[in-house]
Amino acid sequence: MKLNQLALAATSLLAATNHVLAETSDSSADSLLWGPYRSNLYMGVRPKGLPHSLMTGLMWFNIDDYQGLNKIRHACDMGDEMKGYGWEKYDPRAGGIQTFHDTEQKLELTTEFVKNAEGTNWGIRVKGVPKDGAKSTTIVFYAGLEGEGKLELENKHDKGDNGVSGDIKLGGRSSRLGSFDIVMSKGDNKFPKSDHALAKSRPAHKARHLSLNIPDDNVWMARDVFVTMMQDSIQKYYEKYSEDTELPPWVITSLEPIYQMKGNFHLIQRTFEGPFEFDILFNQRTKKAPRISSSNFNAGLEHALDVFEAKFESAFAFQPPFSDNPKKYGNFSRELFSNLIGGVGYFYGTSMVDRTYSEAYEEDEEGFWEAAAESLKKGIDLATEEGPFELLTTVPSRPFFPRGFYWDEGFNLIPILEYDADLSLEILKSWFALIDEDGWIAREQILGPEARSKVPKEFVTQYPHYANPPTLMLLLTDILEKFKAAQNDLSEEAFYNQQMEEEFEFEAGVGVAKSIFDNPSLLGTTHWKSPELLTSYLKEIYPELKLHYEWFRRTQKGSIRDWDREAFSPREGYRWRGRTPSHCLTSGLDDYPRADIPHTGELHVDLISWIGMMTRSMKQLAEFLDYKEDAEDFEEIETAIVRNIADLHWNPDEKAYCDLTVNEFGESEFACHKGYVSLFPFLLKLIPIEDTTEKLMPILELLSNPDELWTEYGIRSLSKSDKYYGTKENYWRGPIWMNINYMIVKSLQYYGEHPEATLEFRLEAARIYKALRVNLVNNVHKSWEETGFAWEQYNAETGKGQGVKHFLGWTSLTVMIMALPETIQTI
Ligand SMILES: *[C@@H]1O[C@H](CO)[C@@H](O)[C@H](O)[C@H]1NC(C)=O
């Protein structure tokens, strides 16, 4: 059976709840089978769509003394002192390069990753250079096979010292992967030597190997297993030798020789002296697919880098001033994007959901948040496991948020849609497959024990009355637009693809069998080329989307009539559930100020805007699929929402869109806090162009005023003149966030280029657009240069990156901004 068939067969077992892999395009799905899909690890490869199969990972530490042992590198950790790390260039179908500037472990480490075109085989080349006088580095590679099958050492342990000479080879077989082998080469390296008596029993030029039996769902604890085994060894000798200055640390941290046991989990440990280089090669043992070897590895890597460059440059055609300075922005932009796409992970496992019905969850009584808080507390213990589910997703941050977040995902997929549309569609579908019968989708996807181990208990449970901004729907509009554009100039596209393929061929170099690494499906554009494929994709997700949409309108409904509010439609008003006096976590904007005291009569302007956008996306989708009745229904709702945003939320005194609440006399009134929330009708393009002077112009004034939202680093989240500016957690009360800034730039372009807007407006929009675009990119760049990292948010006073480090979810939207025109068309 071929691997793609195996993958499909395996997935069909899961199809009842989920159908990630589906039948997109076999060849393109294949080239994505293997990847560094263990997003939380510095380097860990597993296949997607095949839970309970092979899991691999890498660890390292300096062993000149015992300091390095406290911080063994395995899972990405914010506390690990590194001057930057991550993918410099990465294509998910071909491979790429990851580097680690590990100051604490005194090591410059590189992991190069390649795959063959069929996607069946892969290799990692690990290169290390000790720094700052450091000498010895220990590397641990492990492989664990979960589920049925076997994985065995094919070398023999040497007699006497029980190490393994030469390359190490594991042979394995499983129903899902067939027969395969994994080689860890010895390489042409130097190993530390010692005349100490103890060193004789564990010479460093031989690898230490251990095999154990580990139950399913436990291989992720490989680091703990390794540490436990190593401690056994240390304890045994420490007392005896603790005063012995002649004994090099690597000797007693070497795994204790244990006679070969047959297990599904293998630890391989090597200690090098000075710079080192070796390969880890995974190959299917079928005759058809050519093997990846140490000798063709470089050709594969060069090919991967060529693929990356070609795709990157066509996806993000940078515009001035960024295109004028490729030296300055070249590495920066490639790293930002590569870390987003290199962070894509495959997750599998159960989710904790509280399904106990509680009236408190309706939030319909006065003081509801107190009752809700009580119920939520109980909910933590009442939660039950649901699933297992699987999810292919980007992650906001590998060290801090290594899992899927619903509200981040729509933003994260925007650049991926440009680079590899097929992959972004597959991820999107994976998410939509999680929509339950009711139409709900959990906002945080904490699947399985490994993901849960990273989350405090009180945040694990998901509640089926909680919503989150439906950013994935935002992507639908982009998909339809891009598809139409691609179809419009199909001939041009064909020409371009041909050129690109020729370029690959040319650059892949001489002496490489083309079939090993080359494959046109590496482009990831099959959905753009085939209307049938895209249509069937959209038809498949449509019913779930509609359910999801209806869930939003039903569960987050607010009341208009109860508080004598006058509006075009008595129906279209919305209220986030999950409010407390200080927070509205469900809105995604956590501590952004709302009405001081939560009220059941509140209406939230950001939420009605999100639902307006959702309605418009559903309408466009229904039109595309020729579902006429649905399209008409959606259009009617869209009109009502646009009218109601103006009727309910526009505050003529403040000249801003505001939330509504109910005062102590039972009267409806505005709750105004200018900032991101008040911008939402603008961000989601729900302000009629007739309102240019009355409503759009004041928005430009708000954006461009340094006493309100303008800074030299981007648009701040809350007006400097708001009484809550910069207070308490100061999370969404001032700091600059890239996701919202991206929407601002896009809306400035949209309204600024609108032929029916006034010239005065267009000129002002163009002025702000041009300055903001440059400010945003340059600030993220400056911070990256200073710290080596991209950040979750940026300080509104200094521009400095802050919050979560190595945040390459929506901060990577920077590359989209670089590809926007320098100026917008005002005439
Ligand atoms: C870009 O990155 C490469 C690889 O790390 C490096 O060799 C090169 O010097 C960098 N270029 C600039 C202009 O910093």
Ligand as a Chemical Component Dictionary entry (heavy atoms), coordinates in Angstrom:
data_LIG
# 
_chem_comp.id                   LIG 
_chem_comp.type                 NON-POLYMER 
_chem_comp.pdbx_formal_charge   0 
_chem_comp.three_letter_code    LIG 
# 
loop_
_chem_comp_atom.comp_id 
_chem_comp_atom.atom_id 
_chem_comp_atom.alt_atom_id 
_chem_comp_atom.type_symbol 
_chem_comp_atom.charge 
_chem_comp_atom.model_Cartn_x 
_chem_comp_atom.model_Cartn_y 
_chem_comp_atom.model_Cartn_z 
_chem_comp_atom.pdbx_ordinal 
LIG C1 C1 C 0 21.424 36.545 6.603 1  
LIG O1 O1 O 0 21.532 35.271 7.190 2  
LIG C2 C2 C 0 22.595 34.499 6.714 3  
LIG C3 C3 C 0 22.487 33.125 7.299 4  
LIG O2 O2 O 0 22.421 33.185 8.678 5  
LIG C4 C4 C 0 23.901 35.185 7.058 6  
LIG O3 O3 O 0 24.988 34.438 6.584 7  
LIG C5 C5 C 0 23.908 36.566 6.450 8  
LIG O4 O4 O 0 25.056 37.260 6.850 9  
LIG C6 C6 C 0 22.685 37.353 6.870 10 
LIG N1 N1 N 0 22.626 38.584 6.129 11 
LIG C7 C7 C 0 22.593 39.757 6.728 12 
LIG C8 C8 C 0 22.602 40.951 5.811 13 
LIG O5 O5 O 0 22.549 39.917 7.923 14 
# 
loop_
_chem_comp_bond.comp_id 
_chem_comp_bond.atom_id_1 
_chem_comp_bond.atom_id_2 
_chem_comp_bond.value_order 
_chem_comp_bond.pdbx_ordinal 
LIG C1 O1 SING 1  
LIG C1 C6 SING 2  
LIG O1 C2 SING 3  
LIG C2 C3 SING 4  
LIG C2 C4 SING 5  
LIG C3 O2 SING 6  
LIG C4 O3 SING 7  
LIG C4 C5 SING 8  
LIG C5 O4 SING 9  
LIG C5 C6 SING 10 
LIG C6 N1 SING 11 
LIG N1 C7 SING 12 
LIG C7 C8 SING 13 
LIG C7 O5 DOUB 14 
# 
